[in-house]
Amino acid sequence: MNDKAYPPIPGAAPAGGAEKPREAPAQFPPAPRIRNNLTFEEVGPLWDSFRAGNVVPCPGDSGPLALNVDGNNAYRLVCTRCGTASSWFEAAPAGIRLRTVPPGPDDESADI
């Protein structure tokens, strides 16, 4: 059989054991991160709207917010699209009360 009678197959290794030149790895753009956290001032109205049964949009990218519950009567609102989240809070009859201090905008732990 004569190998040279057939055209080369695209993507196949070159004949004669020669190595195919390596291609550079694909470069992906960084995932966008709109915001790090919701402020205390934003959480109150968002929580009231959520409790009323409304679909609540994220202030950062308008994605829907979901409720995260820790089992100890603490809640947090999290955007299902961009990951923006509130700090953990408790819902008291007098209003909401933060359980933790929110990280600052330059705090690296905000993305954890």
Stockholm file with secondary structure:
# STOCKHOLM 1.0

chainA/1-112         MNDKAYPPIPGAAPAGGAEKPREAPAQFPPAPRIRNNLTFEEVGPLWDSFRAGNVVPCPGDSGPLALNVDGNNAYRLVCTRCGTASSWFEAAPAGIRLRTVPPGPDDESADI
#=GR chainA/1-112 SS CCGGGSCCCTTSCCGGGCCCCCCCCCCCCCCCCCCSBCCHHHHHHHHHHHHTTCCCBCTTTCCBEEEEECSSSCEEEEETTTCCBCCCEEEETTEEEESSCCCCTTCGGGGC
#=GC SS_cons         CCGGGSCCCTTSCCGGGCCCCCCCCCCCCCCCCCCSBCCHHHHHHHHHHHHTTCCCBCTTTCCBEEEEECSSSCEEEEETTTCCBCCCEEEETTEEEESSCCCCTTCGGGGC
//
